[in-house]
Structure formats: C-alpha cells, structure tokens
C-alpha cells in the first residue's frame, strides 16, 4: 500500500483527515446554529443542524473504516 510522508499508509491518513475535518466542522456548526437561532432564522438553523448530523455520520463512518483497518497490514506505520 502506498505511503505518504507521514509514514502511515495513504488510506489511513486520508480517513483520519476526513474524520478530523468532519469533527472540526461539526464543532464550528454549533456556533452557526446559535447564530441562526439568535437571528430568528429557524430554517437556517435547521440547515446547519442537518449539515452537522451529516458530518457526524461521516466521522463515524471513518472511525468504522479505521477500526476495520487497524488489525491489518493495510494500516499503521509503513514498513520500510
């Protein structure tokens, strides 16, 4: 499996990256929901909640893939 500069296989790195960004965005969306609620825009707040749920599901799927890979030779530090 190809490895990047991190020493971990590309697929694991990619999954961790997507998971991180989905979780980070989900954290940020909480503020967006509050902003929309404070502006009286329930429709926009609901949109942000939906986006937050989608990112949460995306992060969970990455977690499941990483668990599947964790016991195999297809993840972890690259063998030189």
KAJOHU-V382860 format. One record per residue. N is the residue number from 1. SS is DSSP state (h for helix, s for strand, l for the rest). NEAR is the number of other C-alpha atoms within 10 Angstrom. Layout:
N_SS_NEAR + N_SS_NEAR
//
This chain:
1_l_12 + 2_l_10 + 3_s_18 + 4_l_12 + 5_l_8 + 6_l_10 + 7_l_14 + 8_s_19 + 9_s_20 + 10_h_19 + 11_h_19 + 12_h_20 + 13_h_18 + 14_h_13 + 15_h_19 + 16_h_17 + 17_h_14 + 18_h_18 + 19_h_22 + 20_h_14 + 21_h_15 + 22_h_22 + 23_h_19 + 24_h_14 + 25_h_15 + 26_h_21 + 27_h_14 + 28_h_13 + 29_h_20 + 30_h_14 + 31_h_13 + 32_h_18 + 33_h_20 + 34_h_15 + 35_h_14 + 36_h_17 + 37_h_15 + 38_h_11 + 39_l_11 + 40_l_11 + 41_l_14 + 42_h_14 + 43_h_11 + 44_h_16 + 45_h_22 + 46_h_14 + 47_h_15 + 48_h_21 + 49_h_17 + 50_h_13 + 51_h_15 + 52_h_22 + 53_h_15 + 54_h_14 + 55_h_22 + 56_h_19 + 57_h_15 + 58_h_18 + 59_h_23 + 60_h_15 + 61_h_15 + 62_h_21 + 63_h_16 + 64_h_13 + 65_h_15 + 66_h_19 + 67_h_12 + 68_h_12 + 69_h_15 + 70_h_13 + 71_l_10 + 72_l_9 + 73_l_12 + 74_l_17 + 75_l_20 + 76_l_19 + 77_s_13 + 78_l_17 + 79_l_10 + 80_l_5
//
